[in-house]
């Protein structure tokens, strides 16, 4: 029974690479024998495709060769035909893998958390010196059981929907210089990216709003409602819709309870589920006092701009929030790629001066970042610059950046330097 299923799954690998529509991803992941590599991220963000890319590259396969040259085994546990494997099922499916792929020492396990006791199976594979690559769309995969069985023997990487640079690769646009034509074209693409988001499959469909709605419903049902046996999915959807409509906004459970008419404890539980499914991310205030950090409002960001644009309630006035959401996601990507991931916070003074992002590396604050779509008045300019300067005084960070839609200049204030940079240019600068 398992052989028929795995042969069907093997055909998916061939069809994937023969399509010639694979976009290289920016995420760099080393493979190590005896250590499980876990690729996490929201559903349909391209984790499986990326994992196949990674394995083909590392094993040096020619993707145009016959399928007998595939040098790793693939098991998609998100296949309903597998059912509950039970006690002996894992060994049977491993036998089927070797029957189909030959003697392989590398395995790709797609969404294994759908099976009970999968951690013990992975542990056994690692003891037998397999190279194991795992994908998952819910951070409950990183359960206490996994930590118990694989202590010190797994590395986690998060994969997001396409970044702007990856989007440009999809559009076959290569930035060659700073001519007016090049800059105009790239800003045209940036406007479209803010509207479409970066889910890889959204670009295959003419009706992208319907695709995103179906995907959103699928994430809620498969990764949250079914998994946690939720009896009030309408409340869950109401909370998710609210956050998609208000990206980069502050929240507390008490305020949300008043606005949505939902018990604050239920809101806290559902938001935890939404974050575990990688739909949203919360950002804490930077403070040296734990009590302040714990009690202050947090900010919310979604995993994809297209979900905000096509599902949430959107107006022209929240374009700055969309851009701030985009900057947050790019910072998350860059942190993952960094040799030592940095921490991201927001900052607010008792006088209500604000900075959108505070970047902390080790014990030091290394950058302050403010985001504003247009600086179209002296009042706006003063507010944005004062926030940076106040944070500079309190946190002792000299590197201050103001990301706008199209403004570029160096401003000197009180012997301090504030750099203005256009959003597109910051997105293309990987430093």
Secondary structure by P-SEA (a helix, b strand, c coil): caaaaaaaaaaaaaaaaacccbbbbcbbbbbbccbbbbbbbccccaaaaaaaaaaaaaaccccccccccccccccccccccccccccaaaaaaaaaaaaacccccbbbbcccccccaaaaaaaaaaaaccbbbbbbcccccccaaaaaaccccbbbbbbccccaaaaaaaaccccccccaaaaaaaaaaaaaaaccccccccccccaaaaaaaaaaaaaaccccccccccccaaaaaaaaaaaaacccccccaaaaaaaccccaaaaaaaaaaaaaaccbbbbbbbcccaaaaaccccccccccaaaaaccccccccaaaaaaaaaaaaaaaaaaaaccbbbbbbbbbccccccccbbbbccccccbbbbbbcccccaaaaaaaaaaaaaaaaaccccbbbbbccbbbbbbbcccbbbbbbcaaaaaaccc
